[in-house]
Amino acid sequence: MFMKLLEKRRSIRQFTSQAIEPEKIETLVEAALRSPSGRGINPWEFILVEDRETLACLSKAKQHGAAFLKGAALGMVVCANGEKSDTIIEDASIAATIIHLAAADLGLGSCWVQMRNRAHPDGRPAQEHIASLLGLPSHYMVQCVIAIGYPAETKAAHAKERLDFDKVHRGRFGKKMYS
Protein backbone atom coordinates (compact mmCIF):
# COMPACT_ATOMS: atom_id res chain seq x y z
CA MET A 1 0.00 0.00 0.00
CA PHE A 2 2.84 2.41 0.77
CA MET A 3 4.33 2.06 -2.72
CA LYS A 4 0.92 2.78 -4.25
CA LEU A 5 0.74 5.95 -2.13
CA LEU A 6 4.20 7.02 -3.33
CA GLU A 7 3.16 6.40 -6.92
CA LYS A 8 -0.03 8.42 -6.47
CA ARG A 9 1.58 11.44 -4.75
CA ARG A 10 2.38 14.23 -7.17
CA SER A 11 2.94 17.95 -6.75
CA ILE A 12 -0.46 19.59 -7.27
CA ARG A 13 -0.61 23.32 -7.95
CA GLN A 14 -4.25 23.71 -9.00
CA PHE A 15 -7.02 23.27 -6.48
CA THR A 16 -10.81 23.32 -6.44
CA SER A 17 -12.63 25.77 -4.18
CA GLN A 18 -13.83 22.95 -1.91
CA ALA A 19 -12.95 23.39 1.76
CA ILE A 20 -11.09 20.61 3.54
CA GLU A 21 -13.17 18.82 6.15
CA PRO A 22 -12.09 19.45 9.77
CA GLU A 23 -11.45 15.74 10.37
CA LYS A 24 -9.02 15.65 7.44
CA ILE A 25 -7.20 18.69 8.80
CA GLU A 26 -6.99 16.93 12.17
CA THR A 27 -5.51 13.88 10.45
CA LEU A 28 -2.90 16.08 8.73
CA VAL A 29 -2.01 17.64 12.08
CA GLU A 30 -1.72 14.26 13.77
CA ALA A 31 0.49 12.96 10.96
CA ALA A 32 2.74 16.03 11.24
CA LEU A 33 3.03 15.62 15.00
CA ARG A 34 3.99 11.95 14.56
CA SER A 35 6.95 12.92 12.37
CA PRO A 36 10.30 11.65 13.57
CA SER A 37 13.01 14.07 14.59
CA GLY A 38 16.63 13.91 15.67
CA ARG A 39 16.91 12.73 19.29
CA GLY A 40 13.12 13.03 19.59
CA ILE A 41 13.39 16.78 20.23
CA ASN A 42 10.55 17.67 17.84
CA PRO A 43 11.65 21.26 17.16
CA TRP A 44 9.06 21.71 14.41
CA GLU A 45 5.85 23.66 14.72
CA PHE A 46 3.03 24.10 12.24
CA ILE A 47 0.85 27.08 11.43
CA LEU A 48 -2.42 26.24 9.69
CA VAL A 49 -3.59 29.00 7.36
CA GLU A 50 -7.09 28.85 5.86
CA ASP A 51 -7.80 32.57 5.58
CA ARG A 52 -7.88 33.56 1.89
CA GLU A 53 -6.23 36.93 2.48
CA THR A 54 -3.35 35.39 4.42
CA LEU A 55 -2.91 32.67 1.80
CA ALA A 56 -2.71 35.41 -0.84
CA CYS A 57 0.00 37.16 1.20
CA LEU A 58 1.91 33.89 1.57
CA SER A 59 1.66 33.39 -2.20
CA LYS A 60 3.78 36.55 -2.57
CA ALA A 61 6.40 35.57 0.02
CA LYS A 62 9.02 34.80 -2.62
CA GLN A 63 9.74 35.89 -6.16
CA HIS A 64 8.76 32.70 -8.00
CA GLY A 65 6.94 29.45 -7.38
CA ALA A 66 4.44 30.38 -4.68
CA ALA A 67 1.52 31.96 -6.57
CA PHE A 68 -0.58 28.79 -6.44
CA LEU A 69 -0.80 29.09 -2.62
CA LYS A 70 -3.62 31.61 -3.05
CA GLY A 71 -5.79 28.88 -4.60
CA ALA A 72 -5.17 26.31 -1.87
CA ALA A 73 -7.75 25.60 0.83
CA LEU A 74 -4.99 25.24 3.41
CA GLY A 75 -1.42 26.35 3.80
CA MET A 76 0.63 24.47 6.38
CA VAL A 77 3.65 26.53 7.38
CA VAL A 78 6.39 24.19 8.55
CA CYS A 79 8.83 25.94 10.84
CA ALA A 80 11.26 24.93 13.56
CA ASN A 81 12.74 26.37 16.72
CA GLY A 82 16.46 26.93 16.15
CA GLU A 83 17.08 27.16 19.89
CA LYS A 84 15.90 23.59 20.47
CA SER A 85 17.98 21.62 18.02
CA ASP A 86 20.78 21.66 15.46
CA THR A 87 18.77 19.42 13.11
CA ILE A 88 15.87 21.75 12.38
CA ILE A 89 16.27 21.65 8.60
CA GLU A 90 16.24 17.87 8.54
CA ASP A 91 13.43 17.57 11.07
CA ALA A 92 11.22 20.13 9.30
CA SER A 93 11.88 18.40 5.96
CA ILE A 94 10.84 15.03 7.35
CA ALA A 95 7.65 16.56 8.76
CA ALA A 96 6.86 18.19 5.41
CA THR A 97 7.26 14.84 3.65
CA ILE A 98 4.93 13.17 6.14
CA ILE A 99 2.36 15.92 5.53
CA HIS A 100 2.55 15.37 1.76
CA LEU A 101 2.04 11.63 2.11
CA ALA A 102 -0.84 12.08 4.55
CA ALA A 103 -2.50 14.55 2.16
CA ALA A 104 -2.23 12.09 -0.72
CA ASP A 105 -3.62 9.32 1.47
CA LEU A 106 -6.64 11.54 2.25
CA GLY A 107 -7.31 12.26 -1.43
CA LEU A 108 -5.89 15.77 -1.20
CA GLY A 109 -3.32 17.40 -3.43
CA SER A 110 -0.28 19.21 -2.06
CA CYS A 111 2.82 21.03 -3.15
CA TRP A 112 5.90 22.13 -1.21
CA VAL A 113 6.75 25.83 -1.45
CA GLN A 114 10.39 26.24 -0.47
CA MET A 115 10.90 29.32 1.71
CA ARG A 116 14.24 28.76 3.44
CA ASN A 117 16.96 30.76 1.69
CA ARG A 118 14.48 32.37 -0.70
CA ALA A 119 13.99 36.10 -1.27
CA HIS A 120 10.83 38.17 -1.08
CA PRO A 121 10.30 40.39 -4.17
CA ASP A 122 11.50 43.41 -2.14
CA GLY A 123 14.85 41.68 -1.51
CA ARG A 124 14.24 40.72 2.12
CA PRO A 125 14.36 37.04 3.01
CA ALA A 126 10.99 35.31 2.55
CA GLN A 127 11.47 34.22 6.16
CA GLU A 128 11.11 37.84 7.33
CA HIS A 129 7.92 38.36 5.33
CA ILE A 130 6.34 35.21 6.77
CA ALA A 131 7.54 35.89 10.32
CA SER A 132 6.02 39.36 10.20
CA LEU A 133 2.77 38.12 8.67
CA LEU A 134 2.30 35.26 11.14
CA GLY A 135 3.93 36.61 14.30
CA LEU A 136 6.75 34.08 14.26
CA PRO A 137 9.53 34.59 16.84
CA SER A 138 12.98 35.39 15.42
CA HIS A 139 14.55 32.08 16.50
CA TYR A 140 12.17 30.10 14.28
CA MET A 141 13.16 29.10 10.76
CA VAL A 142 10.48 28.69 8.08
CA GLN A 143 11.34 25.64 5.99
CA CYS A 144 8.35 25.68 3.67
CA VAL A 145 4.67 26.26 3.22
CA ILE A 146 2.69 23.31 1.95
CA ALA A 147 -0.27 24.17 -0.25
CA ILE A 148 -3.06 21.65 0.32
CA GLY A 149 -6.50 21.25 -1.22
CA TYR A 150 -8.68 19.14 -3.44
CA PRO A 151 -6.88 18.71 -6.77
CA ALA A 152 -8.21 20.52 -9.82
CA GLU A 153 -5.63 18.73 -11.96
CA THR A 154 -4.77 15.10 -12.52
CA LYS A 155 -1.24 13.86 -12.93
CA ALA A 156 -0.25 10.34 -13.81
CA ALA A 157 2.23 8.49 -11.64
CA HIS A 158 5.84 8.60 -12.72
CA ALA A 159 6.41 5.42 -14.71
CA LYS A 160 8.74 2.95 -13.01
CA GLU A 161 10.70 2.72 -16.27
CA ARG A 162 11.53 6.43 -15.98
CA LEU A 163 12.97 6.22 -12.47
CA ASP A 164 16.70 6.95 -12.45
CA PHE A 165 18.12 3.64 -11.24
CA ASP A 166 21.61 4.82 -12.26
CA LYS A 167 21.64 6.83 -9.03
CA VAL A 168 21.72 3.65 -6.94
CA HIS A 169 25.12 2.29 -5.90
CA ARG A 170 25.91 -0.87 -3.95
CA GLY A 171 28.58 -0.83 -1.28
CA ARG A 172 30.44 2.17 -2.66
CA PHE A 173 29.95 4.99 -5.12
CA GLY A 174 30.37 3.94 -8.73
CA LYS A 175 29.39 0.32 -8.19
CA LYS A 176 25.99 0.44 -9.86
CA MET A 177 23.29 -1.71 -8.38
CA TYR A 178 21.42 -1.82 -11.68
CA SER A 179 23.18 -2.10 -15.00
C-alpha positions as a Python dict, from the first residue, in 0.01 Angstrom:
ca = {
    (1, 'M'): (0, 0, 0),
    (2, 'F'): (284, 241, 77),
    (3, 'M'): (433, 206, -272),
    (4, 'K'): (92, 278, -425),
    (5, 'L'): (74, 595, -213),
    (6, 'L'): (420, 702, -333),
    (7, 'E'): (316, 640, -692),
    (8, 'K'): (-3, 842, -647),
    (9, 'R'): (158, 1144, -475),
    (10, 'R'): (238, 1423, -717),
    (11, 'S'): (294, 1795, -675),
    (12, 'I'): (-46, 1959, -727),
    (13, 'R'): (-61, 2332, -795),
    (14, 'Q'): (-425, 2371, -900),
    (15, 'F'): (-702, 2327, -648),
    (16, 'T'): (-1081, 2332, -644),
    (17, 'S'): (-1263, 2577, -418),
    (18, 'Q'): (-1383, 2295, -191),
    (19, 'A'): (-1295, 2339, 176),
    (20, 'I'): (-1109, 2061, 354),
    (21, 'E'): (-1317, 1882, 615),
    (22, 'P'): (-1209, 1945, 977),
    (23, 'E'): (-1145, 1574, 1037),
    (24, 'K'): (-902, 1565, 744),
    (25, 'I'): (-720, 1869, 880),
    (26, 'E'): (-699, 1693, 1217),
    (27, 'T'): (-551, 1388, 1045),
    (28, 'L'): (-290, 1608, 873),
    (29, 'V'): (-201, 1764, 1208),
    (30, 'E'): (-172, 1426, 1377),
    (31, 'A'): (49, 1296, 1096),
    (32, 'A'): (274, 1603, 1124),
    (33, 'L'): (303, 1562, 1500),
    (34, 'R'): (399, 1195, 1456),
    (35, 'S'): (695, 1292, 1237),
    (36, 'P'): (1030, 1165, 1357),
    (37, 'S'): (1301, 1407, 1459),
    (38, 'G'): (1663, 1391, 1567),
    (39, 'R'): (1691, 1273, 1929),
    (40, 'G'): (1312, 1303, 1959),
    (41, 'I'): (1339, 1678, 2023),
    (42, 'N'): (1055, 1767, 1784),
    (43, 'P'): (1165, 2126, 1716),
    (44, 'W'): (906, 2171, 1441),
    (45, 'E'): (585, 2366, 1472),
    (46, 'F'): (303, 2410, 1224),
    (47, 'I'): (85, 2708, 1143),
    (48, 'L'): (-242, 2624, 969),
    (49, 'V'): (-359, 2900, 736),
    (50, 'E'): (-709, 2885, 586),
    (51, 'D'): (-780, 3257, 558),
    (52, 'R'): (-788, 3356, 189),
    (53, 'E'): (-623, 3693, 248),
    (54, 'T'): (-335, 3539, 442),
    (55, 'L'): (-291, 3267, 180),
    (56, 'A'): (-271, 3541, -84),
    (57, 'C'): (0, 3716, 120),
    (58, 'L'): (191, 3389, 157),
    (59, 'S'): (166, 3339, -220),
    (60, 'K'): (378, 3655, -257),
    (61, 'A'): (640, 3557, 2),
    (62, 'K'): (902, 3480, -262),
    (63, 'Q'): (974, 3589, -616),
    (64, 'H'): (876, 3270, -800),
    (65, 'G'): (694, 2945, -738),
    (66, 'A'): (444, 3038, -468),
    (67, 'A'): (152, 3196, -657),
    (68, 'F'): (-58, 2879, -644),
    (69, 'L'): (-80, 2909, -262),
    (70, 'K'): (-362, 3161, -305),
    (71, 'G'): (-579, 2888, -460),
    (72, 'A'): (-517, 2631, -187),
    (73, 'A'): (-775, 2560, 83),
    (74, 'L'): (-499, 2524, 341),
    (75, 'G'): (-142, 2635, 380),
    (76, 'M'): (63, 2447, 638),
    (77, 'V'): (365, 2653, 738),
    (78, 'V'): (639, 2419, 855),
    (79, 'C'): (883, 2594, 1084),
    (80, 'A'): (1126, 2493, 1356),
    (81, 'N'): (1274, 2637, 1672),
    (82, 'G'): (1646, 2693, 1615),
    (83, 'E'): (1708, 2716, 1989),
    (84, 'K'): (1590, 2359, 2047),
    (85, 'S'): (1798, 2162, 1802),
    (86, 'D'): (2078, 2166, 1546),
    (87, 'T'): (1877, 1942, 1311),
    (88, 'I'): (1587, 2175, 1238),
    (89, 'I'): (1627, 2165, 860),
    (90, 'E'): (1624, 1787, 854),
    (91, 'D'): (1343, 1757, 1107),
    (92, 'A'): (1122, 2013, 930),
    (93, 'S'): (1188, 1840, 596),
    (94, 'I'): (1084, 1503, 735),
    (95, 'A'): (765, 1656, 876),
    (96, 'A'): (686, 1819, 541),
    (97, 'T'): (726, 1484, 365),
    (98, 'I'): (493, 1317, 614),
    (99, 'I'): (236, 1592, 553),
    (100, 'H'): (255, 1537, 176),
    (101, 'L'): (204, 1163, 211),
    (102, 'A'): (-84, 1208, 455),
    (103, 'A'): (-250, 1455, 216),
    (104, 'A'): (-223, 1209, -72),
    (105, 'D'): (-362, 932, 147),
    (106, 'L'): (-664, 1154, 225),
    (107, 'G'): (-731, 1226, -143),
    (108, 'L'): (-589, 1577, -120),
    (109, 'G'): (-332, 1740, -343),
    (110, 'S'): (-28, 1921, -206),
    (111, 'C'): (282, 2103, -315),
    (112, 'W'): (590, 2213, -121),
    (113, 'V'): (675, 2583, -145),
    (114, 'Q'): (1039, 2624, -47),
    (115, 'M'): (1090, 2932, 171),
    (116, 'R'): (1424, 2876, 344),
    (117, 'N'): (1696, 3076, 169),
    (118, 'R'): (1448, 3237, -70),
    (119, 'A'): (1399, 3610, -127),
    (120, 'H'): (1083, 3817, -108),
    (121, 'P'): (1030, 4039, -417),
    (122, 'D'): (1150, 4341, -214),
    (123, 'G'): (1485, 4168, -151),
    (124, 'R'): (1424, 4072, 212),
    (125, 'P'): (1436, 3704, 301),
    (126, 'A'): (1099, 3531, 255),
    (127, 'Q'): (1147, 3422, 616),
    (128, 'E'): (1111, 3784, 733),
    (129, 'H'): (792, 3836, 533),
    (130, 'I'): (634, 3521, 677),
    (131, 'A'): (754, 3589, 1032),
    (132, 'S'): (602, 3936, 1020),
    (133, 'L'): (277, 3812, 867),
    (134, 'L'): (230, 3526, 1114),
    (135, 'G'): (393, 3661, 1430),
    (136, 'L'): (675, 3408, 1426),
    (137, 'P'): (953, 3459, 1684),
    (138, 'S'): (1298, 3539, 1542),
    (139, 'H'): (1455, 3208, 1650),
    (140, 'Y'): (1217, 3010, 1428),
    (141, 'M'): (1316, 2910, 1076),
    (142, 'V'): (1048, 2869, 808),
    (143, 'Q'): (1134, 2564, 599),
    (144, 'C'): (835, 2568, 367),
    (145, 'V'): (467, 2626, 322),
    (146, 'I'): (269, 2331, 195),
    (147, 'A'): (-27, 2417, -25),
    (148, 'I'): (-306, 2165, 32),
    (149, 'G'): (-650, 2125, -122),
    (150, 'Y'): (-868, 1914, -344),
    (151, 'P'): (-688, 1871, -677),
    (152, 'A'): (-821, 2052, -982),
    (153, 'E'): (-563, 1873, -1196),
    (154, 'T'): (-477, 1510, -1252),
    (155, 'K'): (-124, 1386, -1293),
    (156, 'A'): (-25, 1034, -1381),
    (157, 'A'): (223, 849, -1164),
    (158, 'H'): (584, 860, -1272),
    (159, 'A'): (641, 542, -1471),
    (160, 'K'): (874, 295, -1301),
    (161, 'E'): (1070, 272, -1627),
    (162, 'R'): (1153, 643, -1598),
    (163, 'L'): (1297, 622, -1247),
    (164, 'D'): (1670, 695, -1245),
    (165, 'F'): (1812, 364, -1124),
    (166, 'D'): (2161, 482, -1226),
    (167, 'K'): (2164, 683, -903),
    (168, 'V'): (2172, 365, -694),
    (169, 'H'): (2512, 229, -590),
    (170, 'R'): (2591, -87, -395),
    (171, 'G'): (2858, -83, -128),
    (172, 'R'): (3044, 217, -266),
    (173, 'F'): (2995, 499, -512),
    (174, 'G'): (3037, 394, -873),
    (175, 'K'): (2939, 32, -819),
    (176, 'K'): (2599, 44, -986),
    (177, 'M'): (2329, -171, -838),
    (178, 'Y'): (2142, -182, -1168),
    (179, 'S'): (2318, -210, -1500),
}
